[in-house]
């Protein structure tokens, strides 16, 4: 009785296949090529054949494990289960997000977040309490705004700031954390939209430039919906 085992190893160069034939005499015979078909097949001893078969099986198992791990990492890292629509959006300067903290500016920042904050749970996307990175990044940017204006006001008034007396969000350690987080986030996303130089200022201001943007309202609504389904504690 003959039993054929054939497997292509994805880690070996293209065209190399592990092929074995098991014979009733417990000998293993290498399958001949078209040119060798009429020639007496080369025979291998039991130990040699078992070794070759083990190597092929190890390659196959390793390759499958590698591919499975890479696919899982891709799903977790890039979150293919959650997608947003995209559209063209022109940037315009909105002073509500850059002026000193006040009821008006604080409300503007609060309104760009989901209704209950940034944290939520979802059976597939986020089984445990989580937030999307963009909400963390915006929280950090707003903290830098607060820290800047607190320092500016103290400098104008000739006052000395005591770090421990400041709100946690604008203390030195948090501002340092936020600065580097935003740096890495910007480099990670690497927006390659072209900004044409304004010769009057010999530079670029970034506004009145079209960008391909994800639908922010869609993101807010989706997270708010998850928060309605399952209440989670927010981090202030």
C-alpha positions in Angstrom: 0.0 0.0 0.0 1.3 3.5 -0.9 0.5 6.7 1.0 1.6 10.0 -0.4 2.4 13.0 1.8 3.0 16.4 0.1 3.4 19.8 1.5 4.8 23.1 0.2 6.8 24.9 2.9 6.1 28.7 2.8 9.5 29.4 4.5 11.5 27.7 1.8 12.3 29.1 -1.7 9.5 28.9 -4.2 9.2 25.4 -5.7 10.7 23.3 -2.9 8.2 20.8 -1.7 8.4 18.1 1.0 7.1 14.9 -0.6 7.3 11.4 0.8 5.8 8.0 -0.2 5.2 5.4 2.4 5.4 1.8 1.2 4.1 -1.4 2.7 7.7 -2.5 3.3 8.2 0.4 5.7 10.8 2.0 3.4 10.5 5.6 2.3 10.9 6.4 -1.4 11.6 9.9 -2.8 9.1 10.6 -5.6 11.0 10.8 -9.0 10.9 13.9 -11.2 9.8 13.6 -14.8 13.4 12.9 -15.9 14.0 10.4 -13.2 10.7 8.6 -13.7 12.2 5.7 -15.5 15.2 5.3 -13.3 15.4 3.1 -10.2 14.2 5.3 -7.2 16.8 6.2 -4.5 16.0 4.5 -1.2 16.5 5.9 2.3 16.7 4.1 5.6 13.9 4.4 8.2 15.9 6.8 10.4 16.8 9.2 7.6 13.3 9.3 6.3 11.8 10.0 9.7 14.4 12.8 10.2 13.4 14.4 6.8 9.7 14.0 7.6 10.2 15.6 11.0 12.1 18.6 9.5 9.3 19.2 6.9 6.6 18.9 9.7 8.6 21.3 11.9 8.8 23.8 9.0 5.1 23.6 8.3 4.1 23.9 12.0 6.5 26.9 12.4 5.2 28.6 9.3 1.5 28.2 10.3 2.3 29.5 13.8 4.1 32.5 12.4 1.3 33.3 10.0 -1.4 32.9 12.7 0.5 35.1 15.1 1.0 37.8 12.5 -2.6 37.7 11.5 -3.7 38.0 15.1 -1.3 40.9 15.8 -2.6 42.7 12.7 -6.2 42.4 13.9 -5.4 43.6 17.4 -3.1 46.4 16.3 -5.0 47.8 13.4 -8.5 47.0 14.6 -10.0 45.7 11.3 -13.3 45.1 13.0 -13.9 48.9 13.3 -13.8 51.1 10.3 -14.8 54.8 9.7 -16.0 56.5 6.6 -13.6 59.0 5.0 -14.2 62.4 3.3 -12.4 65.5 2.2 -12.2 68.2 4.9 -10.6 71.6 4.7 -8.9 72.9 7.8 -9.9 76.3 9.3 -8.6 78.1 12.3 -11.0 77.8 15.3 -9.9 79.9 18.2 -12.3 78.1 20.6 -9.7 75.3 20.9 -6.6 77.5 21.4 -7.7 80.4 23.6 -7.3 80.3 27.4 -9.5 78.0 29.5 -13.0 79.5 30.0 -16.5 78.2 30.0 -16.7 78.6 26.2 -13.4 77.0 25.3 -13.7 74.2 27.9 -17.2 73.4 26.5 -15.8 73.3 23.0 -13.2 70.7 24.0 -15.7 68.7 26.0 -18.1 68.6 23.0 -15.6 66.9 20.7 -15.6 63.8 23.0 -18.4 61.2 23.3 -21.2 62.0 25.7 -19.8 60.2 28.7 -16.1 60.6 27.9 -13.6 58.4 26.0 -13.9 55.0 27.7 -16.2 52.2 26.6 -16.5 48.4 26.3 -17.5 46.3 23.3 -17.6 42.4 23.1 -15.3 42.3 20.1 -13.5 45.7 19.7 -12.8 46.2 23.5 -13.8 43.5 25.9 -12.3 45.4 28.8 -12.6 49.1 29.5 -10.6 50.9 26.8 -10.4 54.1 24.8 -9.3 54.9 21.3 -5.8 56.5 21.2 -7.2 59.6 19.5 -9.2 60.5 22.7 -6.1 60.1 24.8 -4.1 62.3 22.4 -6.8 65.0 22.5 -6.9 64.9 26.2 -3.1 65.5 26.2 -3.3 68.3 23.7 -5.9 70.0 25.9 -3.7 69.5 28.9 -0.8 71.2 27.1 -3.2 74.1 26.3 -4.0 74.4 30.0 -0.4 74.2 31.0 0.7 76.8 28.5 -1.9 79.4 29.6 -1.3 78.8 33.3 2.4 79.5 32.7 1.6 82.5 30.5 -0.7 84.0 33.1 1.9 83.5 35.9 4.6 85.1 33.8 2.5 88.1 33.0 1.6 88.6 36.6 5.1 87.8 37.9 3.8 84.9 40.0 5.7 81.8 40.9 4.1 78.5 39.9 4.3 75.6 42.4 4.0 72.3 40.5 2.3 70.4 43.4 -0.4 73.1 43.6 -1.4 72.8 40.0 -4.1 70.4 38.7 -2.7 67.0 37.9 -3.3 67.5 34.1 -1.0 70.5 33.8 1.7 69.4 36.2 5.2 69.0 34.7 5.2 65.2 34.6 1.9 65.0 32.8 2.9 67.7 30.3 6.1 65.9 29.5 4.2 62.7 29.0 1.7 64.3 26.7 4.3 66.1 24.6 6.1 62.9 23.7 2.8 61.0 23.2 1.6 63.5 20.7 5.0 63.5 19.0 4.9 59.8 18.5 1.3 59.8 17.4 1.9 62.4 14.7 4.9 60.5 13.4 3.0 57.3 13.5 0.1 58.6 11.4 2.4 60.7 9.2 -0.1 62.9 7.4 1.5 63.5 4.0 -1.0 66.1 2.8 0.9 68.8 0.9 1.0 72.3 2.3 1.9 74.9 -0.3 4.1 77.7 1.0 2.6 81.1 1.6 5.2 83.5 0.2 3.8 86.4 2.2 4.8 84.8 5.5 7.6 82.6 4.0 6.1 79.6 5.6 2.9 77.5 5.9 0.0 77.9 8.3 -1.8 74.6 7.6 -5.3 76.1 7.2 -7.4 76.2 4.0 -5.7 72.9 3.1 -7.8 69.9 2.2 -7.2 66.6 4.0 -8.6 63.1 3.8 -10.3 62.7 7.2 -12.2 60.0 9.1 -15.8 60.8 10.1 -15.4 62.2 13.6 -19.1 62.4 14.3 -19.4 58.7 13.3 -16.7 57.8 15.8 -18.4 59.9 18.6 -21.8 58.3 17.9 -20.4 54.8 17.9 -18.6 55.2 21.2 -21.6 57.0 22.7 -23.8 54.0 21.7 -21.5 51.5 23.4 -21.5 53.7 26.5 -25.3 53.6 26.5 -25.3 49.8 26.2 -22.8 49.3 29.0 -21.9 52.0 31.5 -18.2 52.3 32.3 -16.3 54.5 34.7 -14.6 57.4 33.1 -11.2 58.8 34.0 -11.5 62.5 34.7 
